Amino acid sequence: EAVGPEYHGQGFDLSYDMSLRDLLIQVVHGQQPVSALARHLESVRDHYPAGSLLMRYTENHDIDRTTAAFPTPSERTAAAFVFALPGVPLIFAGQEFGISHRPDLFEKDVVPWSGGDAGTRDFYKELVELRRLHPTLRHGALAICATDQPDRILAFTRATDSETILAVFNFSNERTDVTVEAGEEPVSLTLEPWAYAAAPLKY
């Protein structure tokens, strides 16, 4: 496990983004402003070599599960956010079934492949399929967008030469009308609590 841009100059293709998950938890619990996420993403973009890949996640082998760490329904907002970002999203064994117990590092910890929550499984299948269908979500450059609701909403674009996708996330428990400065004209939409939206921009 390693963190830092220097590893990408020493032959490594992938490193951990260990700060993002902690920031997400602090934001959903009101301990950090939404803008802290934007600052983190811009710092990574500005300080890592071009083409660097970061592994991003809401759970892994030695921290609490997503369903335990994030209050419902913010756990899906956080997961969708990770899948919309540059880098490589991690689905840790059993996360896609909504498993809530912390994994055991030293004892056999069997994933109930034939059980689990079907709705959670379908949710993660949809996220994976979106990244498959839209290469922009895998390779596109990230740009943070200004909004008129910066205390609740984080918006950004992912762009390649062939497509620009706008992603908007409501990190609050309030239904929110928001206008996003993206593309040639502002985009206005309404998001329910902890809801999110993503769509290609048309020019």
Salt bridges, closest charged atoms under 4 A:
GLU1 OE2 - HIS61 NE2 3.07
ASP17 OD1 - HIS40 NE2 2.93
ASP17 OD2 - ARG56 NE 2.79
ASP46 OD1 - ARG45 NE 3.10
GLU59 OE2 - ARG65 NH1 2.56
ASP62 OD2 - HIS61 NE2 3.68
ASP64 OD1 - ARG102 NH1 3.41
ASP109 OD1 - HIS101 NE2 2.94
GLU129 OE2 - ARG132 NH2 2.69
GLU163 OE2 - HIS134 ND1 3.07
GLU192 OE2 - ARG175 NE 2.63
